[in-house]
Amino acid sequence: MPANIVSQPRNQTVGRPSFDRRTARSLYAVHSDAIVRMARVQGEGLVQTEKIKEIDHLTREAMTGHAMLRRWGDTLASGDPFLADEMRFFTDVAKMGKGEVIADTIDTYCRESRGVR
């Protein structure tokens, strides 16, 4: 047999390496682990996207509610500056409360992402 020709094992096709069982099992385990890791990353991306959408939804609701309360306060005050000031107190308290709810939600989502409970 000429020296420049490498013989192929009988159970091996050209271009595809043949491995012993132990090596094949190890490679299969690496491949399986990679698929599971990819699924976790994709799943986490889906969850993070939903968190962002929920924060947007909460913010939109808070803004809409605040605008409605301001209008209602203006209507109740009917141009009376003293009454308008009192109405502003309640809308400001509501605004701060809504801000805290949104901040708590964001904090909860961030803690969850970091694995902190």
Biopython code that builds the backbone (N, CA, C, O; Angstrom):
import numpy as np
from Bio.PDB.StructureBuilder import StructureBuilder

atoms = [
    (1, "MET", "N", (0.847, -1.158, 0.000)),
    (1, "MET", "CA", (0.000, 0.000, 0.000)),
    (1, "MET", "C", (0.901, 1.232, 0.000)),
    (1, "MET", "O", (1.877, 1.284, 0.748)),
    (2, "PRO", "N", (0.579, 2.238, -0.844)),
    (2, "PRO", "CA", (1.413, 3.436, -0.888)),
    (2, "PRO", "C", (1.325, 4.202, 0.435)),
    (2, "PRO", "O", (0.311, 4.139, 1.130)),
    (3, "ALA", "N", (2.398, 4.926, 0.776)),
    (3, "ALA", "CA", (2.487, 5.621, 2.050)),
    (3, "ALA", "C", (1.547, 6.824, 2.151)),
    (3, "ALA", "O", (1.180, 7.217, 3.258)),
    (4, "ASN", "N", (1.150, 7.416, 1.021)),
    (4, "ASN", "CA", (0.314, 8.612, 1.077)),
    (4, "ASN", "C", (-1.178, 8.313, 1.163)),
    (4, "ASN", "O", (-1.976, 9.246, 1.239)),
    (5, "ILE", "N", (-1.570, 7.082, 1.153)),
    (5, "ILE", "CA", (-2.983, 6.713, 1.256)),
    (5, "ILE", "C", (-3.252, 6.256, 2.684)),
    (5, "ILE", "O", (-2.612, 5.338, 3.196)),
    (6, "VAL", "N", (-4.220, 6.925, 3.313)),
    (6, "VAL", "CA", (-4.592, 6.562, 4.675)),
    (6, "VAL", "C", (-5.787, 5.640, 4.593)),
    (6, "VAL", "O", (-6.778, 5.949, 3.932)),
    (7, "SER", "N", (-5.691, 4.526, 5.254)),
    (7, "SER", "CA", (-6.823, 3.601, 5.212)),
    (7, "SER", "C", (-7.911, 4.064, 6.173)),
    (7, "SER", "O", (-7.620, 4.551, 7.265)),
    (8, "GLN", "N", (-9.150, 3.911, 5.761)),
    (8, "GLN", "CA", (-10.308, 4.274, 6.555)),
    (8, "GLN", "C", (-10.830, 3.025, 7.261)),
    (8, "GLN", "O", (-10.824, 1.935, 6.689)),
    (9, "PRO", "N", (-11.283, 3.189, 8.514)),
    (9, "PRO", "CA", (-11.910, 2.036, 9.160)),
    (9, "PRO", "C", (-13.149, 1.629, 8.377)),
    (9, "PRO", "O", (-13.790, 2.466, 7.741)),
    (10, "ARG", "N", (-13.481, 0.355, 8.423)),
    (10, "ARG", "CA", (-14.615, -0.154, 7.651)),
    (10, "ARG", "C", (-15.949, 0.470, 8.054)),
    (10, "ARG", "O", (-16.825, 0.613, 7.200)),
    (11, "ASN", "N", (-16.137, 0.843, 9.305)),
    (11, "ASN", "CA", (-17.417, 1.385, 9.759)),
    (11, "ASN", "C", (-17.486, 2.911, 9.623)),
    (11, "ASN", "O", (-18.424, 3.528, 10.129)),
    (12, "GLN", "N", (-16.534, 3.513, 8.967)),
    (12, "GLN", "CA", (-16.494, 4.962, 8.842)),
    (12, "GLN", "C", (-16.707, 5.378, 7.392)),
    (12, "GLN", "O", (-16.132, 4.816, 6.460)),
    (13, "THR", "N", (-17.565, 6.395, 7.244)),
    (13, "THR", "CA", (-17.748, 6.947, 5.911)),
    (13, "THR", "C", (-16.793, 8.116, 5.754)),
    (13, "THR", "O", (-16.373, 8.716, 6.744)),
    (14, "VAL", "N", (-16.452, 8.438, 4.537)),
    (14, "VAL", "CA", (-15.512, 9.516, 4.272)),
    (14, "VAL", "C", (-16.113, 10.838, 4.770)),
    (14, "VAL", "O", (-17.271, 11.140, 4.483)),
    (15, "GLY", "N", (-15.327, 11.623, 5.515)),
    (15, "GLY", "CA", (-15.780, 12.916, 6.007)),
    (15, "GLY", "C", (-16.477, 12.862, 7.351)),
    (15, "GLY", "O", (-16.754, 13.903, 7.947)),
    (16, "ARG", "N", (-16.758, 11.696, 7.822)),
    (16, "ARG", "CA", (-17.446, 11.565, 9.115)),
    (16, "ARG", "C", (-16.597, 10.700, 10.033)),
    (16, "ARG", "O", (-16.373, 9.523, 9.751)),
    (17, "PRO", "N", (-16.118, 11.286, 11.143)),
    (17, "PRO", "CA", (-15.235, 10.515, 12.019)),
    (17, "PRO", "C", (-15.991, 9.425, 12.776)),
    (17, "PRO", "O", (-17.192, 9.530, 13.024)),
    (18, "SER", "N", (-15.265, 8.395, 13.127)),
    (18, "SER", "CA", (-15.831, 7.307, 13.914)),
    (18, "SER", "C", (-15.271, 7.416, 15.325)),
    (18, "SER", "O", (-14.068, 7.612, 15.502)),
    (19, "PHE", "N", (-16.142, 7.290, 16.339)),
    (19, "PHE", "CA", (-15.706, 7.415, 17.719)),
    (19, "PHE", "C", (-16.033, 6.142, 18.471)),
    (19, "PHE", "O", (-16.952, 5.399, 18.125)),
    (20, "ASP", "N", (-15.241, 5.915, 19.522)),
    (20, "ASP", "CA", (-15.592, 4.796, 20.380)),
    (20, "ASP", "C", (-16.836, 5.184, 21.188)),
    (20, "ASP", "O", (-17.236, 6.348, 21.186)),
    (21, "ARG", "N", (-17.432, 4.238, 21.859)),
    (21, "ARG", "CA", (-18.704, 4.491, 22.558)),
    (21, "ARG", "C", (-18.579, 5.573, 23.626)),
    (21, "ARG", "O", (-19.464, 6.418, 23.763)),
    (22, "ARG", "N", (-17.502, 5.549, 24.369)),
    (22, "ARG", "CA", (-17.319, 6.536, 25.436)),
    (22, "ARG", "C", (-17.251, 7.952, 24.860)),
    (22, "ARG", "O", (-17.891, 8.865, 25.382)),
    (23, "THR", "N", (-16.502, 8.131, 23.819)),
    (23, "THR", "CA", (-16.382, 9.446, 23.176)),
    (23, "THR", "C", (-17.719, 9.868, 22.582)),
    (23, "THR", "O", (-18.108, 11.030, 22.696)),
    (24, "ALA", "N", (-18.418, 8.942, 21.957)),
    (24, "ALA", "CA", (-19.718, 9.258, 21.355)),
    (24, "ALA", "C", (-20.714, 9.686, 22.434)),
    (24, "ALA", "O", (-21.475, 10.632, 22.230)),
    (25, "ARG", "N", (-20.716, 8.997, 23.581)),
    (25, "ARG", "CA", (-21.611, 9.375, 24.681)),
    (25, "ARG", "C", (-21.260, 10.763, 25.210)),
    (25, "ARG", "O", (-22.148, 11.568, 25.492)),
    (26, "SER", "N", (-19.980, 11.037, 25.342)),
    (26, "SER", "CA", (-19.550, 12.353, 25.823)),
    (26, "SER", "C", (-19.976, 13.459, 24.855)),
    (26, "SER", "O", (-20.461, 14.508, 25.279)),
    (27, "LEU", "N", (-19.797, 13.224, 23.576)),
    (27, "LEU", "CA", (-20.202, 14.223, 22.574)),
    (27, "LEU", "C", (-21.718, 14.398, 22.562)),
    (27, "LEU", "O", (-22.209, 15.516, 22.402)),
    (28, "TYR", "N", (-22.450, 13.326, 22.727)),
    (28, "TYR", "CA", (-23.908, 13.415, 22.781)),
    (28, "TYR", "C", (-24.345, 14.229, 23.996)),
    (28, "TYR", "O", (-25.274, 15.031, 23.907)),
    (29, "ALA", "N", (-23.672, 14.022, 25.138)),
    (29, "ALA", "CA", (-23.999, 14.776, 26.354)),
    (29, "ALA", "C", (-23.719, 16.268, 26.159)),
    (29, "ALA", "O", (-24.512, 17.110, 26.582)),
    (30, "VAL", "N", (-22.603, 16.590, 25.526)),
    (30, "VAL", "CA", (-22.282, 17.999, 25.253)),
    (30, "VAL", "C", (-23.342, 18.603, 24.341)),
    (30, "VAL", "O", (-23.811, 19.717, 24.575)),
    (31, "HIS", "N", (-23.713, 17.873, 23.313)),
    (31, "HIS", "CA", (-24.741, 18.348, 22.370)),
    (31, "HIS", "C", (-26.077, 18.552, 23.086)),
    (31, "HIS", "O", (-26.745, 19.565, 22.878)),
    (32, "SER", "N", (-26.461, 17.608, 23.916)),
    (32, "SER", "CA", (-27.718, 17.711, 24.662)),
    (32, "SER", "C", (-27.693, 18.896, 25.612)),
    (32, "SER", "O", (-28.674, 19.634, 25.708)),
    (33, "ASP", "N", (-26.584, 19.086, 26.315)),
    (33, "ASP", "CA", (-26.459, 20.222, 27.229)),
    (33, "ASP", "C", (-26.564, 21.544, 26.472)),
    (33, "ASP", "O", (-27.184, 22.490, 26.959)),
    (34, "ALA", "N", (-25.966, 21.614, 25.295)),
    (34, "ALA", "CA", (-26.026, 22.841, 24.493)),
    (34, "ALA", "C", (-27.461, 23.155, 24.083)),
    (34, "ALA", "O", (-27.873, 24.314, 24.101)),
    (35, "ILE", "N", (-28.211, 22.142, 23.719)),
    (35, "ILE", "CA", (-29.617, 22.352, 23.329)),
    (35, "ILE", "C", (-30.431, 22.849, 24.517)),
    (35, "ILE", "O", (-31.250, 23.756, 24.368)),
    (36, "VAL", "N", (-30.217, 22.269, 25.688)),
    (36, "VAL", "CA", (-30.939, 22.691, 26.894)),
    (36, "VAL", "C", (-30.567, 24.127, 27.255)),
    (36, "VAL", "O", (-31.441, 24.919, 27.607)),
    (37, "ARG", "N", (-29.287, 24.472, 27.172)),
    (37, "ARG", "CA", (-28.855, 25.845, 27.469)),
    (37, "ARG", "C", (-29.475, 26.831, 26.490)),
    (37, "ARG", "O", (-29.909, 27.910, 26.893)),
    (38, "MET", "N", (-29.521, 26.477, 25.215)),
    (38, "MET", "CA", (-30.135, 27.355, 24.214)),
    (38, "MET", "C", (-31.613, 27.567, 24.513)),
    (38, "MET", "O", (-32.118, 28.682, 24.383)),
    (39, "ALA", "N", (-32.303, 26.520, 24.908)),
    (39, "ALA", "CA", (-33.724, 26.629, 25.248)),
    (39, "ALA", "C", (-33.918, 27.539, 26.462)),
    (39, "ALA", "O", (-34.860, 28.330, 26.500)),
    (40, "ARG", "N", (-33.033, 27.428, 27.449)),
    (40, "ARG", "CA", (-33.132, 28.308, 28.633)),
    (40, "ARG", "C", (-32.945, 29.769, 28.243)),
    (40, "ARG", "O", (-33.679, 30.642, 28.706)),
    (41, "VAL", "N", (-31.955, 30.029, 27.387)),
    (41, "VAL", "CA", (-31.700, 31.406, 26.943)),
    (41, "VAL", "C", (-32.906, 31.951, 26.183)),
    (41, "VAL", "O", (-33.334, 33.080, 26.427)),
    (42, "GLN", "N", (-33.450, 31.163, 25.273)),
    (42, "GLN", "CA", (-34.619, 31.612, 24.515)),
    (42, "GLN", "C", (-35.822, 31.816, 25.437)),
    (42, "GLN", "O", (-36.566, 32.784, 25.284)),
    (43, "GLY", "N", (-36.009, 30.920, 26.379)),
    (43, "GLY", "CA", (-37.109, 31.061, 27.335)),
    (43, "GLY", "C", (-36.952, 32.317, 28.183)),
    (43, "GLY", "O", (-37.923, 33.032, 28.428)),
    (44, "GLU", "N", (-35.739, 32.580, 28.627)),
    (44, "GLU", "CA", (-35.489, 33.789, 29.424)),
    (44, "GLU", "C", (-35.765, 35.041, 28.597)),
    (44, "GLU", "O", (-36.299, 36.022, 29.114)),
    (45, "GLY", "N", (-35.404, 35.009, 27.319)),
    (45, "GLY", "CA", (-35.700, 36.146, 26.445)),
    (45, "GLY", "C", (-37.195, 36.394, 26.326)),
    (45, "GLY", "O", (-37.642, 37.541, 26.336)),
    (46, "LEU", "N", (-37.962, 35.326, 26.214)),
    (46, "LEU", "CA", (-39.422, 35.469, 26.139)),
    (46, "LEU", "C", (-39.983, 36.065, 27.432)),
    (46, "LEU", "O", (-40.857, 36.932, 27.400)),
    (47, "VAL", "N", (-39.474, 35.594, 28.557)),
    (47, "VAL", "CA", (-39.942, 36.097, 29.855)),
    (47, "VAL", "C", (-39.580, 37.574, 30.014)),
    (47, "VAL", "O", (-40.406, 38.368, 30.465)),
    (48, "GLN", "N", (-38.354, 37.948, 29.648)),
    (48, "GLN", "CA", (-37.930, 39.348, 29.786)),
    (48, "GLN", "C", (-38.778, 40.259, 28.900)),
    (48, "GLN", "O", (-39.124, 41.369, 29.303)),
    (49, "THR", "N", (-39.112, 39.795, 27.704)),
    (49, "THR", "CA", (-39.960, 40.582, 26.810)),
    (49, "THR", "C", (-41.324, 40.823, 27.449)),
    (49, "THR", "O", (-41.859, 41.929, 27.370)),
    (50, "GLU", "N", (-41.880, 39.808, 28.071)),
    (50, "GLU", "CA", (-43.178, 39.970, 28.732)),
    (50, "GLU", "C", (-43.088, 40.920, 29.924)),
    (50, "GLU", "O", (-44.021, 41.680, 30.183)),
    (51, "LYS", "N", (-41.978, 40.882, 30.644)),
    (51, "LYS", "CA", (-41.795, 41.808, 31.755)),
    (51, "LYS", "C", (-41.798, 43.249, 31.253)),
    (51, "LYS", "O", (-42.436, 44.118, 31.848)),
    (52, "ILE", "N", (-41.089, 43.496, 30.166)),
    (52, "ILE", "CA", (-41.046, 44.843, 29.585)),
    (52, "ILE", "C", (-42.436, 45.283, 29.155)),
    (52, "ILE", "O", (-42.840, 46.418, 29.410)),
    (53, "LYS", "N", (-43.165, 44.392, 28.506)),
    (53, "LYS", "CA", (-44.529, 44.732, 28.081)),
    (53, "LYS", "C", (-45.414, 45.055, 29.280)),
    (53, "LYS", "O", (-46.231, 45.974, 29.221)),
    (54, "GLU", "N", (-45.255, 44.306, 30.361)),
    (54, "GLU", "CA", (-46.076, 44.545, 31.551)),
    (54, "GLU", "C", (-45.723, 45.876, 32.200)),
    (54, "GLU", "O", (-46.613, 46.592, 32.659)),
    (55, "ILE", "N", (-44.444, 46.218, 32.245)),
    (55, "ILE", "CA", (-44.040, 47.522, 32.785)),
    (55, "ILE", "C", (-44.643, 48.638, 31.940)),
    (55, "ILE", "O", (-45.146, 49.623, 32.480)),
    (56, "ASP", "N", (-44.594, 48.491, 30.617)),
    (56, "ASP", "CA", (-45.209, 49.486, 29.728)),
    (56, "ASP", "C", (-46.705, 49.604, 29.995)),
    (56, "ASP", "O", (-47.249, 50.708, 30.030)),
    (57, "HIS", "N", (-47.366, 48.471, 30.181)),
    (57, "HIS", "CA", (-48.803, 48.468, 30.436)),
    (57, "HIS", "C", (-49.118, 49.185, 31.752)),
    (57, "HIS", "O", (-50.026, 50.015, 31.810)),
    (58, "LEU", "N", (-48.370, 48.864, 32.802)),
    (58, "LEU", "CA", (-48.586, 49.517, 34.097)),
    (58, "LEU", "C", (-48.364, 51.026, 33.997)),
    (58, "LEU", "O", (-49.126, 51.814, 34.557)),
    (59, "THR", "N", (-47.328, 51.411, 33.289)),
    (59, "THR", "CA", (-47.025, 52.837, 33.134)),
    (59, "THR", "C", (-48.127, 53.552, 32.362)),
    (59, "THR", "O", (-48.542, 54.651, 32.730)),
    (60, "ARG", "N", (-48.592, 52.929, 31.302)),
    (60, "ARG", "CA", (-49.682, 53.510, 30.505)),
    (60, "ARG", "C", (-50.945, 53.680, 31.357)),
    (60, "ARG", "O", (-51.608, 54.715, 31.292)),
    (61, "GLU", "N", (-51.269, 52.669, 32.147)),
    (61, "GLU", "CA", (-52.430, 52.759, 33.030)),
    (61, "GLU", "C", (-52.264, 53.864, 34.069)),
    (61, "GLU", "O", (-53.206, 54.603, 34.356)),
    (62, "ALA", "N", (-51.053, 53.971, 34.633)),
    (62, "ALA", "CA", (-50.801, 55.010, 35.634)),
    (62, "ALA", "C", (-50.936, 56.402, 35.016)),
    (62, "ALA", "O", (-51.526, 57.300, 35.616)),
    (63, "MET", "N", (-50.387, 56.574, 33.818)),
    (63, "MET", "CA", (-50.466, 57.879, 33.152)),
    (63, "MET", "C", (-51.906, 58.237, 32.802)),
    (63, "MET", "O", (-52.339, 59.373, 32.998)),
    (64, "THR", "N", (-52.633, 57.269, 32.290)),
    (64, "THR", "CA", (-54.034, 57.501, 31.923)),
    (64, "THR", "C", (-54.857, 57.824, 33.166)),
    (64, "THR", "O", (-55.667, 58.750, 33.158)),
    (65, "GLY", "N", (-54.647, 57.059, 34.227)),
    (65, "GLY", "CA", (-55.365, 57.302, 35.471)),
    (65, "GLY", "C", (-55.036, 58.667, 36.048)),
    (65, "GLY", "O", (-55.918, 59.360, 36.556)),
    (66, "HIS", "N", (-53.780, 59.051, 35.973)),
    (66, "HIS", "CA", (-53.391, 60.352, 36.516)),
    (66, "HIS", "C", (-54.025, 61.489, 35.716)),
    (66, "HIS", "O", (-54.511, 62.461, 36.294)),
    (67, "ALA", "N", (-54.019, 61.370, 34.399)),
    (67, "ALA", "CA", (-54.647, 62.408, 33.566)),
    (67, "ALA", "C", (-56.139, 62.522, 33.893)),
    (67, "ALA", "O", (-56.684, 63.623, 33.972)),
    (68, "MET", "N", (-56.786, 61.376, 34.079)),
    (68, "MET", "CA", (-58.212, 61.380, 34.405)),
    (68, "MET", "C", (-58.455, 62.045, 35.771)),
    (68, "MET", "O", (-59.389, 62.833, 35.922)),
    (69, "LEU", "N", (-57.616, 61.725, 36.755)),
    (69, "LEU", "CA", (-57.763, 62.327, 38.076)),
    (69, "LEU", "C", (-57.525, 63.832, 38.049)),
    (69, "LEU", "O", (-58.234, 64.584, 38.719)),
    (70, "ARG", "N", (-56.541, 64.274, 37.285)),
    (70, "ARG", "CA", (-56.280, 65.720, 37.178)),
    (70, "ARG", "C", (-57.488, 66.442, 36.595)),
    (70, "ARG", "O", (-57.892, 67.494, 37.092)),
    (71, "ARG", "N", (-58.063, 65.869, 35.535)),
    (71, "ARG", "CA", (-59.250, 66.475, 34.918)),
    (71, "ARG", "C", (-60.418, 66.493, 35.910)),
    (71, "ARG", "O", (-61.137, 67.486, 36.022)),
    (72, "TRP", "N", (-60.588, 65.399, 36.614)),
    (72, "TRP", "CA", (-61.684, 65.311, 37.572)),
    (72, "TRP", "C", (-61.476, 66.326, 38.701)),
    (72, "TRP", "O", (-62.426, 66.972, 39.142)),
    (73, "GLY", "N", (-60.230, 66.462, 39.164)),
    (73, "GLY", "CA", (-59.930, 67.455, 40.190)),
    (73, "GLY", "C", (-60.211, 68.867, 39.701)),
    (73, "GLY", "O", (-60.760, 69.683, 40.442)),
    (74, "ASP", "N", (-59.838, 69.162, 38.454)),
    (74, "ASP", "CA", (-60.124, 70.487, 37.883)),
    (74, "ASP", "C", (-61.629, 70.735, 37.807)),
    (74, "ASP", "O", (-62.109, 71.834, 38.081)),
    (75, "THR", "N", (-62.363, 69.681, 37.427)),
    (75, "THR", "CA", (-63.826, 69.805, 37.341)),
    (75, "THR", "C", (-64.423, 70.081, 38.715)),
    (75, "THR", "O", (-65.282, 70.951, 38.857)),
    (76, "LEU", "N", (-63.974, 69.348, 39.723)),
    (76, "LEU", "CA", (-64.494, 69.538, 41.075)),
    (76, "LEU", "C", (-64.137, 70.918, 41.633)),
    (76, "LEU", "O", (-64.934, 71.532, 42.342)),
    (77, "ALA", "N", (-62.945, 71.397, 41.311)),
    (77, "ALA", "CA", (-62.517, 72.701, 41.824)),
    (77, "ALA", "C", (-63.284, 73.841, 41.170)),
    (77, "ALA", "O", (-63.435, 74.905, 41.771)),
    (78, "SER", "N", (-63.760, 73.645, 39.976)),
    (78, "SER", "CA", (-64.542, 74.651, 39.244)),
    (78, "SER", "C", (-63.913, 76.048, 39.286)),
    (78, "SER", "O", (-64.608, 77.047, 39.466)),
    (79, "GLY", "N", (-62.597, 76.101, 39.118)),
    (79, "GLY", "CA", (-61.923, 77.390, 39.062)),
    (79, "GLY", "C", (-61.528, 77.958, 40.405)),
    (79, "GLY", "O", (-60.863, 78.993, 40.450)),
    (80, "ASP", "N", (-61.904, 77.334, 41.493)),
    (80, "ASP", "CA", (-61.541, 77.811, 42.832)),
    (80, "ASP", "C", (-60.079, 77.416, 43.096)),
    (80, "ASP", "O", (-59.783, 76.225, 43.191)),
    (81, "PRO", "N", (-59.153, 78.392, 43.218)),
    (81, "PRO", "CA", (-57.732, 78.054, 43.382)),
    (81, "PRO", "C", (-57.434, 77.303, 44.679)),
    (81, "PRO", "O", (-56.531, 76.466, 44.702)),
    (82, "PHE", "N", (-58.160, 77.577, 45.745)),
    (82, "PHE", "CA", (-57.923, 76.876, 47.012)),
    (82, "PHE", "C", (-58.358, 75.411, 46.908)),
    (82, "PHE", "O", (-57.663, 74.508, 47.373)),
    (83, "LEU", "N", (-59.502, 75.202, 46.300)),
    (83, "LEU", "CA", (-59.989, 73.836, 46.109)),
    (83, "LEU", "C", (-59.102, 73.080, 45.110)),
    (83, "LEU", "O", (-58.854, 71.885, 45.270)),
    (84, "ALA", "N", (-58.634, 73.784, 44.090)),
    (84, "ALA", "CA", (-57.739, 73.157, 43.111)),
    (84, "ALA", "C", (-56.459, 72.679, 43.781)),
    (84, "ALA", "O", (-55.940, 71.612, 43.454)),
    (85, "ASP", "N", (-55.952, 73.475, 44.722)),
    (85, "ASP", "CA", (-54.750, 73.093, 45.455)),
    (85, "ASP", "C", (-55.004, 71.837, 46.288)),
    (85, "ASP", "O", (-54.145, 70.959, 46.361)),
    (86, "GLU", "N", (-56.164, 71.748, 46.908)),
    (86, "GLU", "CA", (-56.506, 70.561, 47.693)),
    (86, "GLU", "C", (-56.658, 69.330, 46.795)),
    (86, "GLU", "O", (-56.233, 68.232, 47.155)),
    (87, "MET", "N", (-57.260, 69.526, 45.637)),
    (87, "MET", "CA", (-57.400, 68.409, 44.681)),
    (87, "MET", "C", (-56.017, 67.940, 44.206)),
    (87, "MET", "O", (-55.791, 66.741, 44.042)),
    (88, "ARG", "N", (-55.107, 68.874, 43.988)),
    (88, "ARG", "CA", (-53.748, 68.543, 43.536)),
    (88, "ARG", "C", (-53.048, 67.668, 44.567)),
    (88, "ARG", "O", (-52.280, 66.775, 44.209)),
    (89, "PHE", "N", (-53.314, 67.924, 45.859)),
    (89, "PHE", "CA", (-52.729, 67.089, 46.913)),
    (89, "PHE", "C", (-53.097, 65.614, 46.684)),
    (89, "PHE", "O", (-52.230, 64.742, 46.741)),
    (90, "PHE", "N", (-54.365, 65.343, 46.428)),
    (90, "PHE", "CA", (-54.809, 63.961, 46.243)),
    (90, "PHE", "C", (-54.254, 63.353, 44.961)),
    (90, "PHE", "O", (-53.873, 62.183, 44.946)),
    (91, "THR", "N", (-54.204, 64.128, 43.896)),
    (91, "THR", "CA", (-53.642, 63.579, 42.651)),
    (91, "THR", "C", (-52.147, 63.329, 42.806)),
    (91, "THR", "O", (-51.616, 62.374, 42.239)),
    (92, "ASP", "N", (-51.462, 64.184, 43.572)),
    (92, "ASP", "CA", (-50.026, 63.959, 43.802)),
    (92, "ASP", "C", (-49.781, 62.699, 44.625)),
    (92, "ASP", "O", (-48.854, 61.938, 44.348)),
    (93, "VAL", "N", (-50.618, 62.485, 45.636)),
    (93, "VAL", "CA", (-50.491, 61.267, 46.442)),
    (93, "VAL", "C", (-50.737, 60.037, 45.575)),
    (93, "VAL", "O", (-50.009, 59.049, 45.666)),
    (94, "ALA", "N", (-51.758, 60.105, 44.739)),
    (94, "ALA", "CA", (-52.055, 58.983, 43.836)),
    (94, "ALA", "C", (-50.892, 58.756, 42.868)),
    (94, "ALA", "O", (-50.529, 57.614, 42.588)),
    (95, "LYS", "N", (-50.317, 59.832, 42.365)),
    (95, "LYS", "CA", (-49.187, 59.723, 41.438)),
    (95, "LYS", "C", (-47.995, 59.049, 42.116)),
    (95, "LYS", "O", (-47.347, 58.188, 41.521)),
    (96, "MET", "N", (-47.708, 59.438, 43.352)),
    (96, "MET", "CA", (-46.595, 58.820, 44.076)),
    (96, "MET", "C", (-46.866, 57.334, 44.332)),
    (96, "MET", "O", (-45.968, 56.502, 44.203)),
    (97, "GLY", "N", (-48.100, 57.014, 44.691)),
    (97, "GLY", "CA", (-48.457, 55.609, 44.923)),
    (97, "GLY", "C", (-48.304, 54.767, 43.675)),
    (97, "GLY", "O", (-47.788, 53.650, 43.725)),
    (98, "LYS", "N", (-48.755, 55.307, 42.555)),
    (98, "LYS", "CA", (-48.619, 54.573, 41.287)),
    (98, "LYS", "C", (-47.148, 54.390, 40.925)),
    (98, "LYS", "O", (-46.738, 53.337, 40.437)),
    (99, "GLY", "N", (-46.365, 55.437, 41.176)),
    (99, "GLY", "CA", (-44.931, 55.336, 40.911)),
    (99, "GLY", "C", (-44.274, 54.260, 41.755)),
    (99, "GLY", "O", (-43.405, 53.529, 41.278)),
    (100, "GLU", "N", (-44.690, 54.165, 43.012)),
    (100, "GLU", "CA", (-44.140, 53.130, 43.890)),
    (100, "GLU", "C", (-44.547, 51.733, 43.439)),
    (100, "GLU", "O", (-43.744, 50.803, 43.506)),
    (101, "VAL", "N", (-45.784, 51.576, 42.982)),
    (101, "VAL", "CA", (-46.234, 50.271, 42.478)),
    (101, "VAL", "C", (-45.390, 49.867, 41.268)),
    (101, "VAL", "O", (-44.946, 48.723, 41.172)),
    (102, "ILE", "N", (-45.173, 50.794, 40.359)),
    (102, "ILE", "CA", (-44.358, 50.497, 39.170)),
    (102, "ILE", "C", (-42.929, 50.177, 39.592)),
    (102, "ILE", "O", (-42.339, 49.218, 39.095)),
    (103, "ALA", "N", (-42.362, 50.972, 40.507)),
    (103, "ALA", "CA", (-40.997, 50.720, 40.975)),
    (103, "ALA", "C", (-40.887, 49.363, 41.672)),
    (103, "ALA", "O", (-39.907, 48.644, 41.474)),
    (104, "ASP", "N", (-41.882, 49.010, 42.484)),
    (104, "ASP", "CA", (-41.880, 47.699, 43.146)),
    (104, "ASP", "C", (-41.951, 46.565, 42.127)),
    (104, "ASP", "O", (-41.284, 45.542, 42.277)),
    (105, "THR", "N", (-42.759, 46.755, 41.101)),
    (105, "THR", "CA", (-42.872, 45.735, 40.062)),
    (105, "THR", "C", (-41.537, 45.549, 39.354)),
    (105, "THR", "O", (-41.097, 44.421, 39.130)),
    (106, "ILE", "N", (-40.900, 46.649, 39.005)),
    (106, "ILE", "CA", (-39.598, 46.572, 38.336)),
    (106, "ILE", "C", (-38.577, 45.907, 39.254)),
    (106, "ILE", "O", (-37.800, 45.061, 38.811)),
    (107, "ASP", "N", (-38.578, 46.288, 40.537)),
    (107, "ASP", "CA", (-37.648, 45.686, 41.490)),
    (107, "ASP", "C", (-37.878, 44.178, 41.602)),
    (107, "ASP", "O", (-36.923, 43.402, 41.638)),
    (108, "THR", "N", (-39.133, 43.774, 41.656)),
    (108, "THR", "CA", (-39.464, 42.347, 41.736)),
    (108, "THR", "C", (-38.963, 41.609, 40.495)),
    (108, "THR", "O", (-38.378, 40.531, 40.601)),
    (109, "TYR", "N", (-39.191, 42.187, 39.333)),
    (109, "TYR", "CA", (-38.738, 41.556, 38.093)),
    (109, "TYR", "C", (-37.213, 41.447, 38.055)),
    (109, "TYR", "O", (-36.670, 40.430, 37.625)),
    (110, "CYS", "N", (-36.532, 42.491, 38.504)),
    (110, "CYS", "CA", (-35.065, 42.459, 38.497)),
    (110, "CYS", "C", (-34.531, 41.433, 39.491)),
    (110, "CYS", "O", (-33.583, 40.705, 39.193)),
    (111, "ARG", "N", (-35.139, 41.377, 40.665)),
    (111, "ARG", "CA", (-34.714, 40.369, 41.656)),
    (111, "ARG", "C", (-34.925, 38.957, 41.112)),
    (111, "ARG", "O", (-34.082, 38.077, 41.285)),
    (112, "GLU", "N", (-36.063, 38.760, 40.453)),
    (112, "GLU", "CA", (-36.359, 37.456, 39.878)),
    (112, "GLU", "C", (-35.308, 37.081, 38.828)),
    (112, "GLU", "O", (-34.873, 35.931, 38.764)),
    (113, "SER", "N", (-34.911, 38.033, 38.024)),
    (113, "SER", "CA", (-33.920, 37.770, 36.980)),
    (113, "SER", "C", (-32.557, 37.422, 37.566)),
    (113, "SER", "O", (-31.799, 36.644, 36.987)),
    (114, "ARG", "N", (-32.252, 38.015, 38.732)),
    (114, "ARG", "CA", (-30.973, 37.733, 39.387)),
    (114, "ARG", "C", (-31.045, 36.494, 40.275)),
    (114, "ARG", "O", (-30.032, 36.059, 40.822)),
    (115, "GLY", "N", (-32.229, 35.934, 40.417)),
    (115, "GLY", "CA", (-32.387, 34.741, 41.249)),
    (115, "GLY", "C", (-32.533, 35.061, 42.727)),
    (115, "GLY", "O", (-32.418, 34.173, 43.572)),
    (116, "VAL", "N", (-32.787, 36.335, 43.047)),
    (116, "VAL", "CA", (-32.972, 36.751, 44.437)),
    (116, "VAL", "C", (-34.457, 36.772, 44.732)),
    (116, "VAL", "O", (-35.242, 37.238, 43.906)),
    (117, "ARG", "N", (-34.853, 36.284, 45.877)),
    (117, "ARG", "CA", (-36.281, 36.272, 46.250)),
    (117, "ARG", "C", (-36.552, 37.263, 47.329)),
    (117, "ARG", "O", (-37.692, 37.396, 47.773)),
]
sb = StructureBuilder()
sb.init_structure("model")
sb.init_model(0)
sb.init_chain("A")
sb.init_seg("    ")
for serial, (resi, resn, name, xyz) in enumerate(atoms, 1):
    if name == "N":
        sb.init_residue(resn, " ", resi, " ")
    sb.init_atom(name, np.array(xyz, "f"), 0.0, 1.0, " ", f" {name:<3s}", serial, name[0])
structure = sb.get_structure()
